[in-house]
Amino acid sequence: MRAATYRVPRAAGDAEDGECDVFFFGAGQGGDVQSNIKRWIGQFELEGGKPADKAARITKETVAGLAVTRIDVSGTYLASAGPMAPRGAVRKPGFRLLGAIVEAPGGNVFFKFTGPAKTVAEAQGKFEALIKSVTR
């Protein structure tokens, strides 16, 4: 379940704002860490339609005693057109995703920040602060 959605104001010159979503489904829900990382990578492709899996940077760390898996991937974002849309994904070149999955005792918490690469870079410090603010 989506717990929160934040609009991230676009950087100068970018055509649209970014979006940071927070999801929490409860214990044992929402899928495992690797499946979600793989799905997020699959929402991007590189030039020429190549998969983004080799370009994605995945790191692990501990924040407040909790395991956190992070992802940073850029390319063409294959954004969902929505459940009622007549066609599949909307292609958004020049996008970036910063994600973090926090393995909390009550269930994983998913943070997904997407937007034009310049907008994401400009707000990256705030995203980092958000992830560092998690507590048990």
NORDAHU-V63687 format. One record per residue. N is the residue number from 1. OMEGA is omega in degrees with one decimal (* if undefined). BURIAL is I if it has 16 or more other C-alpha atoms within 10 Angstrom, else O. Layout:
n = (N	N)
omega = (OMEGA	OMEGA)
burial = (BURIAL	BURIAL)
//
This chain:
n = (1	2	3	4	5	6	7	8	9	10	11	12	13	14	15	16	17	18	19	20	21	22	23	24	25	26	27	28	29	30	31	32	33	34	35	36	37	38	39	40	41	42	43	44	45	46	47	48	49	50	51	52	53	54	55	56	57	58	59	60	61	62	63	64	65	66	67	68	69	70	71	72	73	74	75	76	77	78	79	80	81	82	83	84	85	86	87	88	89	90	91	92	93	94	95	96	97	98	99	100	101	102	103	104	105	106	107	108	109	110	111	112	113	114	115	116	117	118	119	120	121	122	123	124	125	126	127	128	129	130	131	132	133	134	135	136)
omega = (178.0	180.0	-179.0	171.5	179.4	172.5	179.1	-175.5	-178.3	173.7	178.2	178.8	177.9	-175.2	-178.0	178.4	171.0	179.6	176.1	-179.2	175.7	-178.8	173.5	-176.1	-178.2	-177.1	176.9	-176.6	175.1	178.7	-179.0	-175.9	-175.6	179.5	179.5	177.0	179.7	179.2	179.5	177.3	179.6	177.2	179.1	170.3	179.7	178.4	179.7	178.2	-179.4	178.1	-176.1	-174.1	-178.5	-179.0	-178.1	176.0	-179.6	179.6	177.0	177.8	175.7	177.5	-179.8	179.0	-178.9	176.2	179.3	174.0	-178.0	175.8	174.9	-178.3	-179.3	177.2	175.6	-179.2	178.3	-173.8	177.5	178.0	178.9	-174.5	-177.8	-177.5	-177.6	-178.7	-179.1	-173.4	172.8	-177.8	-178.7	179.6	176.5	-179.5	179.5	176.4	167.9	-179.5	175.8	175.0	-178.7	179.9	-176.6	-177.8	-178.5	-178.8	-179.1	174.4	-173.6	176.9	-177.5	-178.5	179.4	176.3	174.9	-173.2	-179.0	178.3	179.9	179.4	-178.3	-177.4	-175.8	179.6	178.4	176.5	178.8	179.1	178.1	-179.2	179.7	-177.8	-178.3	178.0	177.7	*)
burial = (O	O	O	O	O	O	O	I	I	I	I	O	O	O	O	O	O	I	I	I	I	I	I	I	I	O	O	O	O	I	O	O	I	O	O	O	I	O	O	I	I	O	I	I	I	I	O	O	O	O	I	I	I	O	O	I	O	O	O	O	O	O	I	O	O	O	O	I	I	I	I	I	I	I	I	I	I	I	O	O	O	O	O	O	O	O	O	O	O	O	I	O	I	O	I	I	I	I	I	I	I	I	I	I	O	O	O	I	I	I	I	I	I	I	I	I	I	I	I	I	I	O	I	O	O	O	I	O	O	O	I	O	O	O	O	O)
//
